[in-house]
Amino acid sequence: MLGRFAPCHRSRHGYPSVIADDGQQNIAVTRDLRHSPLMSAIELENAVEKLPPDELDRFAAWFEQFVDSQWDDVLSADVAAGRLDAVAQKADSDFEAGRCTPL
């Protein structure tokens, strides 16, 4: 699956390299993905528009998992920081008081 990254050596330009493993091939990327994008959003959009249908399907599946993972990380951080405690307490109170309706 695209999206699993492993640290690698530094490239000849001094940027850290990573390997993206999609389960079938390894793709070397020669920039620090956290701080310096490989391409702009417009360049990425243009590249995606040029993908053949099978590659577009593969990319779409990977991107959906990537977005889901990002959301999970944000939600986990909010829970760990206690930002949802008040909402959870209100939901528990409403349930205990019978103020909930079955879905």
NUZA-530987 format. One record per residue: residue in one letter; chain; x, y, z of N, C-alpha, C in turn. Coordinates in Angstrom, 3 decimals, always signed. Atoms other than C-alpha are relative to their C-alpha. Layout:
BEGIN
@res->A chain->A npx->X npy->Y npz->Z capx->X capy->Y capz->Z cpx->X cpy->Y cpz->Z
...
***
This chain:
BEGIN
@res->M chain->A npx->+0.855 npy->-1.178 npz->+0.000 capx->+0.000 capy->+0.000 capz->+0.000 cpx->+0.894 cpy->+1.231 cpz->+0.000
@res->L chain->A npx->-0.752 npy->-1.247 npz->-0.010 capx->+1.385 capy->+3.392 capz->-0.882 cpx->-0.214 cpy->+0.685 cpz->+1.330
@res->G chain->A npx->+0.161 npy->-0.754 npz->-1.220 capx->+1.999 capy->+5.522 capz->+2.143 cpx->+0.855 cpy->-0.487 cpz->+1.142
@res->R chain->A npx->-0.918 npy->+0.439 npz->-1.050 capx->+4.351 capy->+3.410 capz->+4.230 cpx->+1.379 cpy->+0.513 cpz->-0.379
@res->F chain->A npx->-1.279 npy->-0.620 npz->+0.313 capx->+7.589 capy->+5.339 capz->+4.399 cpx->+1.060 cpy->-0.475 cpz->+0.970
@res->A chain->A npx->-1.119 npy->+0.402 npz->-0.834 capx->+10.946 capy->+4.236 capz->+5.698 cpx->+1.158 cpy->+0.960 cpz->-0.244
@res->P chain->A npx->-1.141 npy->-0.880 npz->+0.199 capx->+13.910 capy->+6.548 capz->+6.314 cpx->+1.096 cpy->-0.706 cpz->-0.784
@res->C chain->A npx->-1.075 npy->+0.550 npz->+0.811 capx->+16.792 capy->+6.053 capz->+3.973 cpx->+1.216 cpy->+0.921 cpz->+0.163
@res->H chain->A npx->-1.198 npy->-0.833 npz->-0.059 capx->+20.151 capy->+7.765 capz->+3.308 cpx->-0.287 cpy->+1.406 cpz->-0.513
@res->R chain->A npx->+0.159 npy->-1.336 npz->+0.569 capx->+20.665 capy->+11.395 capz->+2.374 cpx->+0.327 cpy->-0.053 cpz->-1.489
@res->S chain->A npx->-0.227 npy->-0.044 npz->+1.438 capx->+20.454 capy->+12.146 capz->-1.315 cpx->+1.265 cpy->+0.793 cpz->-0.303
@res->R chain->A npx->-1.207 npy->-0.744 npz->+0.387 capx->+23.314 capy->+13.676 capz->-3.251 cpx->-0.193 cpy->+1.500 cpz->+0.156
@res->H chain->A npx->+0.279 npy->-1.421 npz->-0.194 capx->+21.590 capy->+17.055 capz->-2.772 cpx->-0.077 cpy->+0.371 cpz->+1.469
@res->G chain->A npx->+0.040 npy->-0.276 npz->-1.422 capx->+21.636 capy->+16.728 capz->+0.995 cpx->-1.360 cpy->-0.178 cpz->+0.642
@res->Y chain->A npx->+1.327 npy->+0.213 npz->-0.562 capx->+17.912 capy->+16.096 capz->+1.380 cpx->-0.102 cpy->-1.434 cpz->+0.514
@res->P chain->A npx->+0.227 npy->+1.377 npz->-0.437 capx->+16.883 capy->+13.083 capz->+3.446 cpx->-0.836 cpy->-0.728 cpz->-1.041
@res->S chain->A npx->+0.776 npy->+0.803 npz->+0.924 capx->+15.551 capy->+10.310 capz->+1.281 cpx->-0.910 cpy->-0.921 cpz->+0.776
@res->V chain->A npx->+0.890 npy->+0.997 npz->-0.585 capx->+12.658 capy->+8.020 capz->+2.030 cpx->-0.368 cpy->-0.982 cpz->-1.100
@res->I chain->A npx->+0.508 npy->+0.979 npz->+0.939 capx->+11.324 capy->+4.902 capz->+0.404 cpx->-1.480 cpy->-0.171 cpz->+0.277
@res->A chain->A npx->+1.436 npy->+0.272 npz->-0.121 capx->+7.592 capy->+4.602 capz->-0.218 cpx->-0.233 cpy->-1.399 cpz->-0.529
@res->D chain->A npx->+0.230 npy->+1.384 npz->+0.377 capx->+6.525 capy->+0.976 capz->-0.313 cpx->-1.470 cpy->-0.185 cpz->-0.304
@res->D chain->A npx->+1.396 npy->+0.223 npz->+0.367 capx->+3.341 capy->+0.223 capz->-2.226 cpx->-0.328 cpy->-1.482 cpz->-0.055
@res->G chain->A npx->+0.234 npy->+1.431 npz->+0.006 capx->+3.663 capy->-3.547 capz->-1.814 cpx->+0.466 cpy->-0.672 cpz->-1.277
@res->Q chain->A npx->-0.446 npy->+0.566 npz->+1.262 capx->+4.768 capy->-4.031 capz->-5.411 cpx->+1.340 cpy->+0.584 cpz->-0.436
@res->Q chain->A npx->-1.246 npy->-0.646 npz->+0.390 capx->+7.578 capy->-1.589 capz->-5.882 cpx->+0.375 cpy->+1.038 cpz->+1.039
@res->N chain->A npx->-0.456 npy->-1.065 npz->-0.883 capx->+9.653 capy->+0.877 capz->-3.928 cpx->+0.256 cpy->+1.233 cpz->-0.840
@res->I chain->A npx->-0.158 npy->-1.259 npz->+0.719 capx->+9.622 capy->+4.496 capz->-4.982 cpx->+0.883 cpy->+0.904 cpz->+0.848
@res->A chain->A npx->-0.902 npy->-0.868 npz->-0.750 capx->+12.571 capy->+6.606 capz->-3.878 cpx->-0.449 cpy->+1.445 cpz->-0.144
@res->V chain->A npx->+0.384 npy->-1.408 npz->-0.016 capx->+11.709 capy->+10.169 capz->-2.913 cpx->+1.146 cpy->+0.751 cpz->+0.644
@res->T chain->A npx->-1.204 npy->-0.648 npz->-0.499 capx->+14.555 capy->+12.594 capz->-2.437 cpx->-0.263 cpy->+1.398 cpz->+0.526
@res->R chain->A npx->+0.206 npy->-1.229 npz->-0.750 capx->+13.179 capy->+15.324 capz->-0.228 cpx->-0.650 cpy->-0.368 cpz->+1.311
@res->D chain->A npx->+0.660 npy->+0.203 npz->-1.280 capx->+11.994 capy->+15.617 capz->+3.314 cpx->-1.472 cpy->+0.337 cpz->-0.199
@res->L chain->A npx->+1.403 npy->-0.184 npz->+0.324 capx->+8.261 capy->+15.117 capz->+2.790 cpx->-0.749 cpy->+0.829 cpz->+1.030
@res->R chain->A npx->+0.705 npy->-0.747 npz->-1.037 capx->+7.326 capy->+16.813 capz->+6.060 cpx->+0.143 cpy->+1.490 cpz->-0.164
@res->H chain->A npx->-0.285 npy->-1.431 npz->+0.005 capx->+8.820 capy->+20.213 capz->+5.254 cpx->+0.087 cpy->+0.614 cpz->-1.386
@res->S chain->A npx->-0.208 npy->-0.556 npz->+1.323 capx->+9.310 capy->+20.593 capz->+1.534 cpx->-0.739 cpy->-0.860 cpz->-1.026
@res->P chain->A npx->+0.764 npy->+0.822 npz->+0.934 capx->+6.680 capy->+19.388 capz->-0.926 cpx->+0.779 cpy->-0.275 cpz->-1.275
@res->L chain->A npx->-0.660 npy->+0.353 npz->+1.253 capx->+7.913 capy->+17.574 capz->-4.005 cpx->-0.562 cpy->+0.799 cpz->-1.164
@res->M chain->A npx->+0.638 npy->-0.789 npz->+1.050 capx->+5.432 capy->+19.518 capz->-6.128 cpx->-1.143 cpy->+0.791 cpz->+0.612
@res->S chain->A npx->+1.122 npy->-0.817 npz->-0.479 capx->+2.759 capy->+22.135 capz->-5.743 cpx->-1.302 cpy->-0.769 cpz->-0.183
@res->A chain->A npx->+1.309 npy->+0.631 npz->+0.143 capx->-0.905 capy->+21.234 capz->-5.453 cpx->-0.447 cpy->+0.022 cpz->-1.464
@res->I chain->A npx->+0.390 npy->-0.090 npz->+1.414 capx->-1.459 capy->+22.422 capz->-9.034 cpx->+0.776 cpy->-1.016 cpz->-0.826
@res->E chain->A npx->-0.793 npy->+1.004 npz->+0.713 capx->+1.397 capy->+20.250 capz->-10.289 cpx->-0.519 cpy->-1.403 cpz->+0.296
@res->L chain->A npx->+0.546 npy->+1.297 npz->-0.380 capx->-0.046 capy->+17.308 capz->-8.370 cpx->-1.323 cpy->-0.253 cpz->-0.725
@res->E chain->A npx->+1.271 npy->+0.135 npz->+0.716 capx->-3.517 capy->+17.930 capz->-9.847 cpx->+0.237 cpy->-0.336 cpz->-1.465
@res->N chain->A npx->-0.314 npy->+0.258 npz->+1.410 capx->-2.027 capy->+18.038 capz->-13.349 cpx->+0.523 cpy->-1.421 cpz->-0.199
@res->A chain->A npx->-0.540 npy->+1.359 npz->+0.106 capx->-0.126 capy->+14.792 capz->-12.737 cpx->-1.112 cpy->-1.035 cpz->+0.167
@res->V chain->A npx->+1.102 npy->+0.941 npz->-0.227 capx->-3.242 capy->+13.043 capz->-11.402 cpx->-0.910 cpy->-0.054 cpz->-1.224
@res->E chain->A npx->+0.846 npy->-0.032 npz->+1.198 capx->-5.244 capy->+14.162 capz->-14.441 cpx->+0.579 cpy->-0.825 cpz->-1.139
@res->K chain->A npx->-0.656 npy->+0.738 npz->+1.077 capx->-2.707 capy->+12.388 capz->-16.672 cpx->+0.125 cpy->-1.499 cpz->+0.285
@res->L chain->A npx->-0.123 npy->+1.415 npz->-0.342 capx->-2.876 capy->+9.037 capz->-14.861 cpx->-0.948 cpy->-0.847 cpz->-0.845
@res->P chain->A npx->+0.918 npy->+0.921 npz->+0.671 capx->-4.277 capy->+6.099 capz->-16.811 cpx->-1.007 cpy->-0.539 cpz->+1.022
@res->P chain->A npx->+1.065 npy->+0.417 npz->-0.916 capx->-7.501 capy->+4.646 capz->-15.337 cpx->+0.439 cpy->-0.957 cpz->+1.113
@res->D chain->A npx->-0.408 npy->+0.947 npz->-1.046 capx->-5.839 capy->+1.752 capz->-13.475 cpx->+0.875 cpy->+0.665 cpz->+1.054
@res->E chain->A npx->-0.835 npy->-0.724 npz->-0.955 capx->-3.266 capy->+4.048 capz->-11.879 cpx->-0.825 cpy->+1.008 cpz->+0.795
@res->L chain->A npx->+0.877 npy->-0.933 npz->-0.695 capx->-5.964 capy->+6.590 capz->-11.029 cpx->-0.790 cpy->-0.729 cpz->+1.088
@res->D chain->A npx->+0.699 npy->+0.801 npz->-1.011 capx->-7.945 capy->+3.866 capz->-9.235 cpx->+0.910 cpy->-0.322 cpz->+1.167
@res->R chain->A npx->-0.984 npy->+0.328 npz->-1.035 capx->-4.835 capy->+2.837 capz->-7.328 cpx->+0.298 cpy->+1.227 cpz->+0.860
@res->F chain->A npx->-0.271 npy->-1.232 npz->-0.727 capx->-4.054 capy->+6.440 capz->-6.389 cpx->-1.192 cpy->+0.400 cpz->+0.856
@res->A chain->A npx->+1.205 npy->-0.393 npz->-0.733 capx->-7.668 capy->+7.134 capz->-5.356 cpx->-0.155 cpy->-0.846 cpz->+1.266
@res->A chain->A npx->+0.100 npy->+0.880 npz->-1.182 capx->-7.665 capy->+4.117 capz->-3.016 cpx->+1.040 cpy->+0.392 cpz->+1.042
@res->W chain->A npx->-1.047 npy->-0.411 npz->-0.936 capx->-4.350 capy->+5.174 capz->-1.487 cpx->-0.366 cpy->+1.334 cpz->+0.646
@res->F chain->A npx->+0.293 npy->-1.329 npz->-0.527 capx->-5.480 capy->+8.805 capz->-1.109 cpx->-1.127 cpy->-0.046 cpz->+1.018
@res->E chain->A npx->+1.096 npy->+0.138 npz->-0.960 capx->-8.707 capy->+7.807 capz->+0.616 cpx->+0.526 cpy->-0.524 cpz->+1.339
@res->Q chain->A npx->-0.588 npy->+0.512 npz->-1.242 capx->-6.721 capy->+5.774 capz->+3.148 cpx->+0.882 cpy->+1.050 cpz->+0.669
@res->F chain->A npx->-0.862 npy->-1.055 npz->-0.540 capx->-4.255 capy->+8.643 capz->+3.564 cpx->-0.822 cpy->+1.048 cpz->+0.744
@res->V chain->A npx->+0.862 npy->-1.004 npz->-0.628 capx->-7.028 capy->+11.161 capz->+4.311 cpx->-0.632 cpy->-0.563 cpz->+1.265
@res->D chain->A npx->+0.576 npy->+0.636 npz->-1.187 capx->-8.696 capy->+8.723 capz->+6.703 cpx->+1.010 cpy->-0.068 cpz->+1.132
@res->S chain->A npx->-1.052 npy->+0.087 npz->-1.009 capx->-5.404 capy->+8.234 capz->+8.519 cpx->+0.291 cpy->+1.365 cpz->+0.619
@res->Q chain->A npx->-0.220 npy->-1.350 npz->-0.505 capx->-4.881 capy->+11.995 capz->+8.815 cpx->-1.113 cpy->+0.385 cpz->+0.972
@res->W chain->A npx->+1.141 npy->-0.298 npz->-0.859 capx->-8.379 capy->+12.372 capz->+10.287 cpx->+0.121 cpy->-0.771 cpz->+1.311
@res->D chain->A npx->-0.163 npy->+0.810 npz->-1.211 capx->-7.740 capy->+9.510 capz->+12.726 cpx->+1.047 cpy->+0.606 cpz->+0.926
@res->D chain->A npx->-1.063 npy->-0.607 npz->-0.814 capx->-4.533 capy->+11.204 capz->+13.883 cpx->-0.492 cpy->+1.256 cpz->+0.715
@res->V chain->A npx->+0.532 npy->-1.233 npz->-0.603 capx->-6.310 capy->+14.532 capz->+14.496 cpx->-0.982 cpy->-0.349 cpz->+1.114
@res->L chain->A npx->+0.984 npy->+0.392 npz->-1.001 capx->-9.171 capy->+12.857 capz->+16.343 cpx->+0.677 cpy->-0.607 cpz->+1.222
@res->S chain->A npx->-0.726 npy->+0.603 npz->-1.122 capx->-6.772 capy->+10.799 capz->+18.467 cpx->+0.692 cpy->+1.062 cpz->+0.850
@res->A chain->A npx->-0.668 npy->-1.078 npz->-0.730 capx->-4.832 capy->+13.936 capz->+19.395 cpx->-1.017 cpy->+0.811 cpz->+0.800
@res->D chain->A npx->+1.043 npy->-0.729 npz->-0.721 capx->-8.066 capy->+15.735 capz->+20.334 cpx->-0.474 cpy->-0.781 cpz->+1.221
@res->V chain->A npx->+0.428 npy->+0.832 npz->-1.130 capx->-9.162 capy->+12.820 capz->+22.526 cpx->+1.074 cpy->-0.006 cpz->+1.083
@res->A chain->A npx->-1.101 npy->+0.045 npz->-0.973 capx->-5.748 capy->+12.573 capz->+24.190 cpx->+0.149 cpy->+1.325 cpz->+0.746
@res->A chain->A npx->-0.130 npy->-1.322 npz->-0.621 capx->-5.752 capy->+16.329 capz->+24.874 cpx->-1.242 cpy->+0.379 cpz->+0.817
@res->G chain->A npx->+1.202 npy->-0.281 npz->-0.778 capx->-9.228 capy->+16.144 capz->+26.438 cpx->-0.957 cpy->+0.975 cpz->-0.648
@res->R chain->A npx->+0.853 npy->-0.985 npz->+0.658 capx->-10.818 capy->+18.429 capz->+23.848 cpx->-1.425 cpy->-0.498 cpz->-0.246
@res->L chain->A npx->+1.339 npy->+0.541 npz->+0.219 capx->-13.808 capy->+16.096 capz->+23.521 cpx->-0.675 cpy->-0.436 cpz->+1.298
@res->D chain->A npx->+0.540 npy->+0.455 npz->-1.282 capx->-14.378 capy->+15.439 capz->+27.213 cpx->-1.366 cpy->+0.597 cpz->+0.304
@res->A chain->A npx->+1.276 npy->-0.658 npz->-0.309 capx->-17.200 capy->+17.993 capz->+27.614 cpx->-1.116 cpy->-0.547 cpz->-0.881
@res->V chain->A npx->+1.001 npy->+0.537 npz->+0.919 capx->-19.032 capy->+16.686 capz->+24.548 cpx->-0.376 cpy->-1.427 cpz->+0.416
@res->A chain->A npx->+0.263 npy->+1.381 npz->-0.431 capx->-18.676 capy->+13.089 capz->+25.763 cpx->-0.832 cpy->-0.021 cpz->+1.283
@res->Q chain->A npx->+0.770 npy->-0.063 npz->-1.248 capx->-19.968 capy->+14.015 capz->+29.229 cpx->-1.453 cpy->+0.399 cpz->-0.271
@res->K chain->A npx->+1.373 npy->-0.411 npz->+0.344 capx->-22.986 capy->+15.771 capz->+27.702 cpx->-0.748 cpy->-1.153 cpz->-0.641
@res->A chain->A npx->+0.646 npy->+1.141 npz->+0.646 capx->-23.739 capy->+12.747 capz->+25.510 cpx->-0.371 cpy->-1.055 cpz->+1.033
@res->D chain->A npx->+0.297 npy->+0.961 npz->-1.064 capx->-23.508 capy->+10.445 capz->+28.551 cpx->-1.175 cpy->+0.471 cpz->+0.849
@res->S chain->A npx->+1.092 npy->-0.556 npz->-0.815 capx->-25.786 capy->+12.745 capz->+30.573 cpx->-1.338 cpy->-0.095 cpz->-0.731
@res->D chain->A npx->+1.229 npy->+0.073 npz->+0.786 capx->-28.353 capy->+12.939 capz->+27.776 cpx->-0.494 cpy->-1.445 cpz->-0.104
@res->F chain->A npx->+0.392 npy->+1.409 npz->+0.091 capx->-28.325 capy->+9.164 capz->+27.389 cpx->-0.596 cpy->-0.485 cpz->+1.324
@res->E chain->A npx->+0.482 npy->+0.431 npz->-1.325 capx->-28.718 capy->+8.540 capz->+31.121 cpx->-1.353 cpy->+0.625 cpz->+0.344
@res->A chain->A npx->+1.258 npy->-0.688 npz->-0.280 capx->-31.581 capy->+11.065 capz->+31.260 cpx->-1.105 cpy->-0.396 cpz->-0.989
@res->G chain->A npx->+1.001 npy->+0.451 npz->+0.975 capx->-33.370 capy->+9.337 capz->+28.372 cpx->-0.281 cpy->+0.997 cpz->-1.100
@res->R chain->A npx->+0.205 npy->-1.012 npz->+1.034 capx->-32.946 capy->+12.256 capz->+25.997 cpx->+0.594 cpy->-0.400 cpz->-1.351
@res->C chain->A npx->-0.550 npy->+0.488 npz->+1.271 capx->-31.713 capy->+10.083 capz->+23.126 cpx->-1.073 cpy->-0.797 cpz->-0.737
@res->T chain->A npx->+0.927 npy->+0.793 npz->+0.806 capx->-33.645 capy->+8.542 capz->+20.278 cpx->+0.782 cpy->-1.044 cpz->-0.778
@res->P chain->A npx->-0.697 npy->+1.052 npz->+0.771 capx->-32.722 capy->+5.259 capz->+18.591 cpx->+0.179 cpy->+0.445 cpz->-1.456
@res->L chain->A npx->-0.257 npy->-0.341 npz->+1.407 capx->-31.221 capy->+5.617 capz->+15.144 cpx->-0.796 cpy->-0.909 cpz->-0.906
***
